[in-house]
Amino acid sequence: MARKSKKSRRVRIAHELSRRRRKVIEKALAEHKTEDRTEWDRKSEWSDYKFYRKTIKRGTIRTIDLPLLEVSLGDPWATPVTIIHGSRPGPTITILGGMHGDELTGPSACTHLLGNSFTEKDKPLNPETLAGTIRIVPVVNMPGYRSKSRYFPDGRDLNRNFPGNPKGSSTRRVAHQVWRYLIEDSDAIIDLHSAGKGRSNMPQIRVDLAHAGSNILAKAFGIEIILDSKPPSGSLRSNANELDIPSITYEGGGANWLDQGSVKVAVHGVVNILRSLKMIPEKPHRPRFRMLASGSTWLRAGEGGLLDLFVDCGSIMKEGDVVARISDPATPGLSVDILAPEDGLMICIATNPFVAAGMPVGHFLPVSKHMSLLEEQVDIHGRFITQGSLDEPVWREEEEIEVEVVGEWDGGSVDSGWLETTMEEVNREDNVEEEA
């Protein structure tokens, strides 16, 4: 007796974007044409992979040290690049952590993805069943990581210096090396970040939704909060988009500490993308809804003193709610409250209790039409629960695995339509919009 196919659950789409911006995004998606990549057809030839003058055989994993500086004397700042080269044709996906040396969510997530829980036989990233190639760099900014610093030793931000210059400053030379070996030949890029020093981010994706390929990639990550933002000048995301390479930035946690919930969401999202691209078995997990939003604003201290936060990352706020209170030991009995300007979500909070007038105390996302969706998915403290954040980490399990492989899986796609399939799903989902 034939089994009835399960009807897939539709994802509710919550738009918190201006009408003008929505039209720009919709036009970009409508004009997007899926490129027929016949080289990804599973019947196509698939050869060994070359990286930095080294060879990675099909169906194997190899770690290669990439020098960030091409020098004969001194420290080349080598960083390990692990390449999982599948046994079947498919895209090349680059996953980066530690672009800023004090941001640990990416390094931790990448390290777990490279562990036995993900790469051994019958595990999701096993190279023998993988279609395509995954390049994972746990720490891009190795000298910054060693010194617990956001910046390179010359004081510059790597993520403002792409595509780099082989004759420029130290950081620009590094950017050139990263660009040359890891970015310009990628089919998609996932850049894993945390908040800067003194702040903490709730899990979120940042993407230019008007770049169609990046739009698709962001939705494939499988979490609820997607912030539409044009990337800063000199950033990896900006320059990748100019080459029409899909690129997204994941943000979660803070500098110099590990938020395990944010790490779990990062791992969950990477696996979701690989499933969506048909590089690994199983269907991706889908969130209950997606909120496509913009217009976030910093809430700033009007006075100086000690900060007493009443909220946390993911706290759902109503207009007039107290976000924080500032008091000064020099003037006991006096305090100033910072209030939520409207209904919304705290997507970032300050973690440093010392504030001066003008310093940010939180990053606030106004939500005008879809508060009910957020309120249906909160913990006992009124904080939004991101999909994947409460899952038991697969790397802590000894017997259970993230993906159950039943029978033989051929990998790839006969018509190389991984992106086209994803695009069809995106279009179908976007037509199911939550009414205001």
N, C-alpha and C positions, 0 to 999 in steps of 0.2 A: 504494500500500500504506500503510495507516494505521500511524502510529508509536505504539509503546507508551508510555504515560505513565510518567515516572520516579517511582519510589516515594520519597517524601521520607524523609530520615533522621530518626529520632527523637532528641530531645535527652534525655540522661540527667539526671535531677534528683537532686541530692545535698542532702538536708535536714540541716542542722546547727542545728535549732531544737528547742525543747522541745515535748513533746507538747501541752501546753496552748496554746502559741502557734500551733502548726500547726492546731489545731482552730478557733481564732479566725479565722485566715486563711482556712481552708477554708470556714467559715461565711459570711464576707464575700463570697467569690467565688461561693458558691452562691446568695446572695441578690441578687447584682448583676444588674440588668436593663439590657440594652442599649437606649439611647434611640434611637428611630427618627428620624433627622434627615433629613427629606425635602428640606430645603434643600441638602443635599449631593449629592442625586441629580444625575447629570450632565445630566439632561433639565430640571432646574430652571433658573430664571432666575439669572443671575450678573452682578452689577453691578460698577461701579468701587468701589474701596475708599477710605474716608475715614479719615485719621489726622491728628490735631492740625490740623484746619482745612485740610488739604491733600488732594488727590485723587490716587490711584494707579490708572491705567487697567488694565483686564484685560490679562494677558499682558505686564506690564512690571515693571521694578524702579525703585524710587526711594528715595533716602536723604533723610531729614528730620531736622533737628536738634530734639531734644526738650529744652526747658529744664527742668532738675531743680528749679529754683526759679522761681516766678512773681514776678518783681521788675521794677520800672521803673528802679531804680538798682543799680549793682553787677553782679557776675558771676552770670549765671543758671545757670552750670555746665551748659551745653548738651552733650548727648551724641548722637551720630549713631545713628539707628534706620533700618535698611535693610529695606524691605518688598518682598518678592517676591510679587506678586499674580498668581496663576495665571489661565489662560484658562478654567478649568473649576471648578465648585463643589467645595468641600471644607472641611475644618476649618482653624482658625487656630491655628498652632503658634508659640509664642514661645521663642526660644533666647537665653539670657543669658550673658554673660561679664563678668568683672571686677566682680562684686558687691563683692569686696574688692580694693582698688586694686593690691595687690602680688601678686595671683595672676594669672599670665600664660597659663596653659593655655587658659582660655576665650577671652580676646582673640585669641590666635594661631589657635585652631581656627575661631572665627567669621570672622576675616579670610580664612582659606583658603577657607571655604565661600562667601564672597562674591567670590572671584576668578574669572577667566575659565575656569579648569579645571573649575568647577562650574556656572557660570551661562550660558555661551555655548550656541549651537545644538548640539543632540545631547548636551548635558551634563546631568547629573542634576537640577540645580536651575534649568534653563532655564524661565523663566516661561511660555513659549508652550506647554509641555507639562505644566506643573504643575497639579495639582488642589488648590485651596485657597489659603491664604495663609501665608507664613512671615515672621515678624518676627525679625530678628536684631539684637541689641545687643551689639557686641563689648566695650564697656566701660560698665557701668552707673555705677560710681563713678569718674567722670572726674577730680574733684579728687584723690582718693586715688591714682589711676593716675599722675597727673602728679607727685605727690610721693613715689611708691613706698611708699605707706602703705596698710595694711589698712583704715583708718578714714576717715571724713569729717573735715573740718577741726575740727568740734566734739568730736572724740574718740570718737564713737559708731560702733557697728557697724550698718550698714544692715540686715543680715540678722537683727537682733534687734528691729527697730522697725516691722515691718509690722502692720497695713495703713497705718500712718502717721496723721498729723494735720496738716491744712493750717495750723493755728495753733500747732503745737508747735515743738520744737527744729529746727535745720537738717536733721538727719538724718531726723527724723520727717516733715518737710515733703517731703523727697525721696522717702521711702517712700510717702507719699500720692500723689505725682505718678506714680511708677512703677506703683503699684497701679492708679491710675485709668486710665492710658493703655496699660499693657502686660499687666496681670495679670487683672483681673476679667472681661475679655471673651475670654480665651484658652480654647481647648479642650484644650490640654495645654502644659506648661512643662518645658523642659530647662534646668537651671541648672548651668553648668560652673564647677567650682572647682578649686583646688589646696590643698595643706596650708598651714597658717600658717607664720610665720617660724620658722626653725630646725628644720623638719621636711620630710619628703617622703613623699607617699602613692603606693602602687601603684594602678593603675587599678581603680576599684570604683564601684558604684552604691549610693547610700544612699536608702532608701525605706521608707515604712510599708506593709508588704505586706498589712496588713489593710484598706488603702484599695484597693478593687478596681481602679479605673481606673489608679492609680499602679502597682499590681502588674503590670498588663498592659504599661504603658509601660516599666517597668524591664526586663522580659523581652524586649521588642522591641528594646532597645538592643543586645542581642546579645553581651554579655560574660559571663564566667563567675562573677565574684564579686559577689553582690548581698547587701548587708548590710541586714537588717531593723532599722530604728530609727525610733522616734517622733521627729518633728522638734522642735527646741527652741521654746519659747514666743517668739513675735514673729518667727519665721523666715518667709520666703516660703513654704516648703513647708507649714508648719503652717497658715497662713491660707488658702492655696490649697486644701488638702484640706478645710478647713471649708466651703468653697464647692463642694466636690465637683469641683474641677478637678484632673485627674491631674497630678502634679508629681514629678519626680525630681531628685536631686542627683548629678552625676558628680564624682568626686574623682580627681585624678591630678597628680603632680609636686609642686613646692614653690614657696614665695614668692620673687619677684624672680629667678627663673631659669626657663629653658625646657627641659622634658624632652620631647624630640621624640616619644618613644614614647608618652607620655601624650596629646600633641596628636593623634597619628595615631589613637589609640583613640577620642578624643572625636569626631573627624570621622567615623570609621567608625560609631560608635554613632548619631550624628545621622542619617546617611544610612540606616542600618538602620531607625530609627523611621519616617522618611518613607516608606520602602518598605513597612513593615508597615501603615501607615495608607493605603496605596494613593494617596499623593499624587504619587509619582514612579514611573517604570517599574522593572521587575525585582523579583525576590524578595529578601527580606533574607537576609543571611548568618546562619547559625545556629551557635552555639558547640557544641563537642563535648559539653559538659555545663554545667549551671548549679548553682552552690552557693548555696543560700539559707541564710544564717547569721546568728547573733547571738551575744552573749556575749563580744565582744572586750574586751580589758583592756589597760591601760597598764602596761608594765614600767618600774619607776622605779629610779633610782640610790639605793643605800643609803649611799653615801659620796660625797664631792666630789673633783674633780680633773679629769684629762683622760680623755676617752672614746675608747676604741679599739673601734670596731664590727667584729664578725666577720661581719656579715650585711648584706644589702641589702634594698630593697623587693622583696617577692615571695619571699624566701628561705623554704624549707620546713624546718621545725625538728622535731627529735625531742626528747622530754623529756630534760632534762639537757644538751642542747647549749649551748655557750657563745655567748651573744648578743653580749656586749660585756665589755670589761675596763677597769676604772678604776684609774688610777695617779696619784700626786701627786708633782710634782718636789721637793717639800719632804721627802718620805720615800722616797728611791730604794730599790728592792728590794721594796717592798710593793705589792700590787695586790689588787683584789677583782673576782671574776667575777660577771656576771649571767647566770643560766641560764634556759633555756626551761622554764616550769613544767609543760608537757605538750606533746604533739604539736600542731603548728599551723603557721600562716602569718604571716609578718611583713608586715602591711599598711601599716605606716608606720614610718619610722626617724627618729631625730634627726640633724640635719646640723651641729649646733653641738658642737664637741668639748669645750667648757667645761661641766661639770655640777656641781651642788650636790646634796646629799642631798635626795631627794624629786622631783627633776626627771625627766620622762619620757625614756626612751631609745628607746622603740619602742612601737608599737601591735600587739598580738599577738591573732590570731584562733585560738582553740582549734579543732582539727578532730579529732573523736573517731572518726568512722565512714568517712570517705571520703578518707583520705590517698592512696590508690592513684590516684585520679583526678588529683590534683594532681601526683603524681610522674611521671605519664605525659606531662606537658606542661611540661618544664623545660629550661633551657639548660645549658651545660656547667658553670656555677657553681651549679647547684641552685636557680635562681630560676624561679618560675612565669612562663610566657609567656602573656600576655593576648592573646586574639584581636584582630587588627588592629594590634598593636604592631610587628610586623616587616614589615608591608606597605611596599612602596615608595610614598612619598607621591605621590598623583596630581598635586598641585600642582607637583611637580618634573619631571613628565613633559611632553614636548612633543607627543607624538602619541597616546599611549594615554589612554583615558578610563576612569573608574570604572564607568560604566554604558553598555552597548552597547544602543542603541535599534534594534530590528529592526521595520521597518514602522511603521504608524501606531498610536499608543496613545491610547485614548479618555479615559483618566484617570477618577478617581472610581470609583463603584460604582453600578450601576443601582438597587439596593435600599438604597443608603446604608448598607451593612453592614460598613463598615471595622472598627469596633470589635468587632462580633459575630464576624466572621471571625477576628480576632486572639484573641478569647476562646475560640473553639472550638479553636484551635491550642494555646493555653495549657493548656486542660483536657486535651487529648490528650497533651500532653507531660508534664504533671504525673502522669499515670497510669503513666508509665514511670519508676519510681523505682529508683535504684541500691540494691541490697540492702546492709544493714549487714554 
